[in-house]
């Protein structure tokens, strides 16, 4: 499976379009959680204007008063066309999809379909903190299968974790983060095929969070449902991460052919949760926002290398491997002597906000996550403040 590489779109770099003063007028979490003297490079919001096709679609809907309840398959059709063009995957069956409020709420609904009270949900730590929160709140057990060398899935660890999770005839699910957050690792077709084989062998149901898929830069993204043996898998996808649409709620649940009956059991009222305007925005992004996305990916690639250079110059003890599908940089700060939570020191001594690595589970202590979806000037200032925190 080959992803068509992003091309130079002719559009300007959206990461260089907004001034810091303009960004500080925003009222979302990224900009209102900390005092104004703190530079925020933490939560997954991008410092970009929206893609013009998205603005146009939402504006047209508002002018028309098209703000009712969602219906239809336009979102799924747009995603299927995007997947075929970008990932050379023509296996996304629109009839095996359902709209859900967002990816994490969709994950909850999918896990409800394939697990019960007290069942195990396996995750690869360190991983996106809501995996822990949402699973615990639905009365399932989080079981970690820590990532191995280079931040990749360790097949031996995963198999042993599966074996223990289903011992005694229990049900279990595997909540796969693909591409992985926070490392940005893009799982290979071989790795995902091994996951599918193990899942079938042990009767573990795979639910894949693939929200970062459109952001693949340095490696080819492989949809989990495209690999052999994944027919009973479930996937969640959304345009929200790649086009900065978190505030316009919408996502898609996608079933492999062997899981279509499971998806059909999802309560109808779940489909009432997504925003109709959100679906309009996501559909426009997938259908017409390709050139904007390509400009973003080029800008993010510049920022990945800029961060590596800045760290080498100002914080050489910090270990950083640019991720292949993310705008979130995972920084190993253990050599700085700042303890388990270096983000706390960066915040209070340097007035720069990063995500603490601790909530990401095993392997997160001593790490911090930095948001690269900002201008080069902001990235440069963030590293300057981080270095100043050591003085």
Secondary structure per residue as TSV (DSSP state, phi and psi in degrees):
chain	resnum	aa	ss	phi	psi
A	1	X	-	360.0	128.1
A	2	X	-	-123.2	128.4
A	3	X	-	-82.7	135.2
A	4	X	-	-70.9	120.0
A	5	X	-	-60.1	150.2
A	6	X	-	-69.4	146.7
A	7	X	-	-116.4	164.9
A	8	X	-	-67.7	118.7
A	9	X	-	-92.0	-14.7
A	10	X	S	87.4	-10.9
A	11	X	S	-82.2	150.5
A	12	X	-	-69.1	156.3
A	13	X	-	-65.3	113.6
A	14	X	G	-66.4	-17.9
A	15	X	G	-75.0	-9.8
A	16	X	G	-115.0	18.0
A	17	X	S	-93.2	-20.5
A	18	X	S	-119.4	139.1
A	19	X	-	-81.4	160.4
A	20	X	H	-62.9	-37.7
A	21	X	H	-61.2	-41.2
A	22	X	H	-68.5	-39.7
A	23	X	H	-63.0	-35.9
A	24	X	T	-70.1	-7.3
A	25	X	T	-81.1	-11.9
A	26	X	-	-69.1	150.1
A	27	X	-	-111.9	13.2
A	28	X	S	-83.1	175.8
A	29	X	H	-55.2	-42.8
A	30	X	H	-58.0	-38.5
A	31	X	H	-100.3	-10.6
A	32	X	H	-117.7	0.7
A	33	X	S	-77.2	-36.7
A	34	X	S	-112.9	160.9
A	35	X	-	-60.5	162.3
A	36	X	T	-67.3	-20.4
A	37	X	T	-81.6	-2.5
A	38	X	S	-94.0	132.5
A	39	X	E	-88.2	116.0
A	40	X	E	-90.1	115.6
A	41	X	-	-132.6	57.0
A	42	X	-	-123.7	-91.0
A	43	X	S	-58.5	156.9
A	44	X	S	-77.9	67.9
A	45	X	-	-121.4	137.5
A	46	X	-	-96.6	145.6
A	47	X	S	-87.5	68.5
A	48	X	S	-138.3	153.4
A	49	X	-	-76.1	155.5
A	50	X	-	-69.4	153.7
A	51	X	-	-61.4	140.2
A	52	X	H	-57.1	-41.0
A	53	X	H	-61.0	-31.9
A	54	X	H	-70.5	-46.9
A	55	X	H	-57.8	-44.6
A	56	X	H	-64.5	-43.5
A	57	X	H	-65.5	-43.0
A	58	X	H	-69.7	-41.5
A	59	X	H	-61.6	-44.0
A	60	X	H	-61.2	-40.6
A	61	X	H	-64.2	-41.9
A	62	X	H	-67.9	-40.8
A	63	X	H	-64.4	-32.2
A	64	X	H	-82.9	-12.7
A	65	X	T	74.0	26.1
A	66	X	-	-85.3	70.1
A	67	X	-	-126.6	38.3
A	68	X	S	-93.5	-142.1
A	69	X	-	-94.5	147.3
A	70	X	-	-74.1	150.8
A	71	X	-	-160.5	156.7
A	72	X	S	93.3	-177.5
A	73	X	S	-121.3	20.3
A	74	X	H	-59.8	-41.0
A	75	X	H	-61.7	-48.9
A	76	X	H	-63.1	-38.6
A	77	X	H	-65.5	-40.5
A	78	X	H	-66.0	-40.5
A	79	X	H	-66.9	-40.0
A	80	X	H	-61.4	-41.8
A	81	X	H	-67.5	-39.8
A	82	X	H	-62.7	-44.4
A	83	X	H	-63.4	-38.8
A	84	X	H	-67.9	-40.4
A	85	X	H	-73.2	-45.4
A	86	X	H	-85.2	-35.8
A	87	X	H	-117.5	3.6
A	88	X	-	55.5	36.6
A	89	X	-	-113.8	113.9
A	90	X	-	-105.5	17.0
A	91	X	-	-97.4	9.0
A	92	X	-	-80.8	104.5
A	93	X	-	-86.0	113.7
A	94	X	G	-57.4	-35.2
A	95	X	G	-70.1	-11.8
A	96	X	G	-109.0	36.5
A	97	X	E	-126.7	163.1
A	98	X	E	-151.2	141.9
A	99	X	E	-79.1	141.9
A	100	X	E	-135.3	161.1
A	101	X	S	-59.7	-45.1
A	102	X	S	-162.1	178.1
A	103	X	H	-63.3	-46.3
A	104	X	H	-68.4	-38.9
A	105	X	H	-67.5	-31.6
A	106	X	H	-66.5	-40.1
A	107	X	H	-57.5	-45.6
A	108	X	H	-57.4	-46.9
A	109	X	H	-65.2	-37.8
A	110	X	H	-67.8	-41.2
A	111	X	H	-64.7	-34.6
A	112	X	H	-62.2	-32.1
A	113	X	H	-72.9	-29.0
A	114	X	H	-118.9	-0.9
A	115	X	-	-137.7	168.7
A	116	X	-	-129.2	-176.5
A	117	X	T	-53.5	128.1
A	118	X	T	81.8	-5.1
A	119	X	-	-69.6	158.6
A	120	X	E	-84.9	141.0
A	121	X	E	-122.9	114.8
A	122	X	E	-85.3	135.7
A	123	X	E	-133.3	153.9
A	124	X	-	-97.8	103.4
A	125	X	S	-85.7	152.3
A	126	X	S	-72.5	142.9
A	127	X	-	-148.4	163.4
A	128	X	-	-41.5	118.1
A	129	X	T	-54.3	-37.0
A	130	X	H	-58.9	-19.9
A	131	X	H	-56.7	-41.9
A	132	X	H	-70.2	-46.8
A	133	X	H	-65.0	-49.6
A	134	X	H	-68.1	-40.2
A	135	X	H	-65.1	-43.7
A	136	X	H	-63.6	-37.8
A	137	X	H	-69.8	-20.5
A	138	X	T	-98.7	16.8
A	139	X	T	63.6	36.9
A	140	X	-	-109.9	164.6
A	141	X	E	-99.9	126.5
A	142	X	E	-81.3	126.7
A	143	X	E	-122.3	123.8
A	144	X	E	-88.0	138.3
A	145	X	-	-123.0	86.3
A	146	X	-	-55.6	145.9
A	147	X	-	-61.6	153.2
A	148	X	-	-98.0	-154.1
A	149	X	G	-57.4	133.8
A	150	X	G	71.5	14.5
A	151	X	G	72.4	25.8
A	152	X	-	-105.1	161.2
A	153	X	-	-63.1	129.1
A	154	X	-	-93.9	108.6
A	155	X	H	-60.8	-41.8
A	156	X	H	-63.2	-44.3
A	157	X	H	-63.8	-42.2
A	158	X	H	-63.9	-42.6
A	159	X	H	-62.6	-45.1
A	160	X	H	-64.0	-37.8
A	161	X	H	-65.9	-42.2
A	162	X	H	-60.2	-45.5
A	163	X	H	-58.9	-44.6
A	164	X	H	-70.3	-34.8
A	165	X	H	-65.4	-32.3
A	166	X	T	-102.3	5.0
A	167	X	G	-57.0	139.4
A	168	X	G	79.3	15.2
A	169	X	G	81.2	15.1
A	170	X	-	-75.7	157.2
A	171	X	-	-87.3	156.4
A	172	X	E	-154.9	156.8
A	173	X	E	-129.7	158.7
A	174	X	E	-119.4	113.3
A	175	X	E	-90.6	97.5
A	176	X	E	-89.5	127.1
A	177	X	E	-98.9	110.9
A	178	X	S	-144.5	110.5
A	179	X	S	-60.7	160.4
A	180	X	-	-83.4	135.8
A	181	X	T	-113.5	118.6
A	182	X	T	-106.4	0.1
A	183	X	T	-79.4	-21.7
A	184	X	-	77.7	10.8
A	185	X	-	-67.4	132.6
A	186	X	-	-100.2	116.3
A	187	X	-	-70.1	138.2
A	188	X	-	-79.5	165.4
A	189	X	H	-60.6	-37.8
A	190	X	H	-64.6	-44.4
A	191	X	H	-63.5	-43.8
A	192	X	H	-69.2	-34.2
A	193	X	H	-64.7	-37.0
A	194	X	H	-66.0	-39.7
A	195	X	H	-59.5	-47.2
A	196	X	H	-62.3	-40.5
A	197	X	H	-64.8	-43.7
A	198	X	H	-66.3	-40.8
A	199	X	H	-61.6	-42.5
A	200	X	H	-68.6	-38.7
A	201	X	H	-61.9	-39.8
A	202	X	H	-102.1	0.8
A	203	X	T	72.2	27.6
A	204	X	-	-92.9	131.7
A	205	X	E	-90.4	131.4
A	206	X	E	-96.3	128.5
A	207	X	E	-120.0	115.3
A	208	X	E	-103.8	122.7
A	209	X	E	-89.4	107.7
A	210	X	-	-115.1	34.4
A	211	X	T	-65.7	-28.6
A	212	X	T	-86.8	2.4
A	213	X	G	-54.7	-44.1
A	214	X	G	-66.6	-10.0
A	215	X	G	-92.5	7.5
A	216	X	-	-60.9	127.1
A	217	X	-	-118.3	-53.6
A	218	X	S	-98.4	2.5
A	219	X	S	-154.6	159.9
A	220	X	-	-80.6	124.9
A	221	X	-	-75.9	136.1
A	222	X	-	-118.7	112.9
A	223	X	-	-60.1	135.7
A	224	X	G	-57.8	-41.5
A	225	X	G	-70.2	-5.5
A	226	X	G	-89.3	-10.9
A	227	X	S	-91.1	153.4
A	228	X	T	-60.4	137.2
A	229	X	T	90.0	-3.1
A	230	X	-	-94.5	16.6
A	231	X	T	-60.0	-27.1
A	232	X	T	-95.4	12.3
A	233	X	-	-82.0	162.4
A	234	X	E	-127.8	145.0
A	235	X	E	-133.2	149.7
A	236	X	E	-121.5	128.3
A	237	X	E	-132.3	158.1
A	238	X	-	-162.6	155.8
A	239	X	S	-88.9	1.6
A	240	X	H	-66.1	-42.9
A	241	X	H	-69.0	-47.7
A	242	X	H	-72.1	-27.0
A	243	X	H	-115.4	13.0
A	244	X	T	60.1	52.3
A	245	X	-	-117.2	26.6
A	246	X	T	-58.5	-30.8
A	247	X	T	-80.7	-5.1
A	248	X	S	-114.7	86.1
A	249	X	-	-66.0	126.5
A	250	X	-	-177.7	144.8
A	251	X	E	-157.8	171.0
A	252	X	E	-124.6	133.7
A	253	X	E	-95.3	134.2
A	254	X	E	-127.7	132.5
A	255	X	E	-110.2	139.1
A	256	X	-	-68.2	164.5
A	257	X	G	-57.8	-29.3
A	258	X	G	-83.9	-4.1
A	259	X	G	-115.3	5.3
A	260	X	H	-60.6	-37.8
A	261	X	H	-67.3	-33.8
A	262	X	H	-64.0	-48.7
A	263	X	H	-61.3	-34.4
A	264	X	H	-65.0	-19.2
A	265	X	T	-85.0	-5.3
A	266	X	S	-64.6	132.6
A	267	X	-	-57.5	139.7
A	268	X	G	-57.4	-33.9
A	269	X	G	-66.8	-18.4
A	270	X	G	-61.0	-37.0
A	271	X	G	-70.7	-7.3
A	272	X	G	-86.3	-10.3
A	273	X	S	-76.4	-35.1
A	274	X	S	-64.8	152.4
A	275	X	-	-77.9	130.7
A	276	X	H	-60.2	-42.6
A	277	X	H	-65.8	-36.1
A	278	X	H	-60.5	-44.5
A	279	X	H	-62.5	-39.9
A	280	X	H	-59.9	-44.6
A	281	X	H	-65.0	-47.0
A	282	X	H	-64.4	-39.6
A	283	X	H	-63.0	-43.6
A	284	X	H	-63.9	-39.7
A	285	X	H	-61.0	-49.5
A	286	X	H	-67.3	-37.6
A	287	X	H	-78.1	-42.8
A	288	X	H	-125.5	-0.4
A	289	X	-	-96.5	16.8
A	290	X	H	-61.0	-47.6
A	291	X	H	-60.9	-39.8
A	292	X	H	-62.6	-42.9
A	293	X	H	-62.4	-41.4
A	294	X	H	-62.2	-39.9
A	295	X	H	-64.9	-39.6
A	296	X	H	-62.3	-46.9
A	297	X	H	-60.8	-38.7
A	298	X	H	-64.6	-41.7
A	299	X	H	-65.5	-39.3
A	300	X	H	-66.6	-35.9
A	301	X	H	-63.6	-40.4
A	302	X	H	-60.5	-44.4
A	303	X	H	-67.0	-35.7
A	304	X	H	-59.1	-46.3
A	305	X	H	-73.4	-33.4
A	306	X	H	-62.0	-46.3
A	307	X	H	-60.8	-43.3
A	308	X	H	-59.3	-42.6
A	309	X	H	-67.0	-42.4
A	310	X	H	-64.6	-42.3
A	311	X	H	-65.4	-40.9
A	312	X	H	-61.2	-33.4
A	313	X	H	-82.4	-43.7
A	314	X	H	-105.8	-27.2
A	315	X	-	-137.7	63.1
A	316	X	T	-63.3	-17.5
A	317	X	T	-77.7	-14.7
A	318	X	S	-80.4	128.1
A	319	X	E	-95.0	130.2
A	320	X	E	-145.4	124.4
A	321	X	-	-112.9	113.4
A	322	X	-	-53.4	129.4
A	323	X	-	-75.8	153.0
A	324	X	S	-89.2	-9.5
A	325	X	S	-155.4	65.1
A	326	X	-	-170.1	161.3
A	327	X	S	-110.2	23.9
A	328	X	E	-118.5	120.3
A	329	X	E	-96.9	128.2
A	330	X	E	-98.0	113.0
A	331	X	E	-108.4	123.7
A	332	X	E	-89.4	104.3
A	333	X	-	-105.7	16.0
A	334	X	G	-63.0	-28.8
A	335	X	G	-77.5	-6.0
A	336	X	G	-80.8	-14.0
A	337	X	T	74.6	27.8
A	338	X	-	-98.8	8.1
A	339	X	-	82.2	-163.3
A	340	X	S	-70.6	-23.0
A	341	X	-	-126.4	73.3
A	342	X	H	-61.3	-27.3
A	343	X	H	-60.8	-32.5
A	344	X	H	-64.5	-41.7
A	345	X	H	-66.8	-41.6
A	346	X	H	-61.1	-38.5
A	347	X	H	-68.7	-52.2
A	348	X	H	-81.3	-27.8
A	349	X	H	-97.9	-30.6
A	350	X	H	-111.0	-8.9
A	351	X	-	57.3	44.6
A	352	X	E	-133.4	131.1
A	353	X	E	-100.6	117.4
A	354	X	-	-116.9	167.3
A	355	X	E	-80.0	135.3
A	356	X	E	-67.1	141.9
A	357	X	S	-77.7	-16.9
A	358	X	G	-59.5	-45.2
A	359	X	G	-65.5	-8.8
A	360	X	G	-81.2	0.4
A	361	X	-	89.8	-163.3
A	362	X	T	-55.0	129.3
A	363	X	T	96.4	-4.5
A	364	X	-	-92.2	-23.6
A	365	X	T	-60.7	138.6
A	366	X	T	81.8	3.2
A	367	X	E	-114.8	164.3
A	368	X	E	-144.9	152.6
A	369	X	E	-113.5	128.5
A	370	X	E	-115.3	135.9
A	371	X	E	-86.8	115.7
A	372	X	-	-85.9	-5.0
A	373	X	-	-82.8	64.6
A	374	X	S	-146.3	175.2
A	375	X	-	-71.3	156.4
A	376	X	H	-56.6	-32.0
A	377	X	H	-66.4	-40.4
A	378	X	H	-67.1	-42.4
A	379	X	H	-60.2	-43.0
A	380	X	H	-62.7	-44.1
A	381	X	H	-67.5	-35.5
A	382	X	H	-61.9	-45.7
A	383	X	H	-66.8	-37.5
A	384	X	H	-59.5	-43.5
A	385	X	H	-69.2	-37.2
A	386	X	H	-61.5	-43.5
A	387	X	H	-65.5	-37.8
A	388	X	H	-64.4	-28.0
A	389	X	T	-66.7	-17.5
A	390	X	T	-87.9	-12.0
A	391	X	-	-75.2	360.0
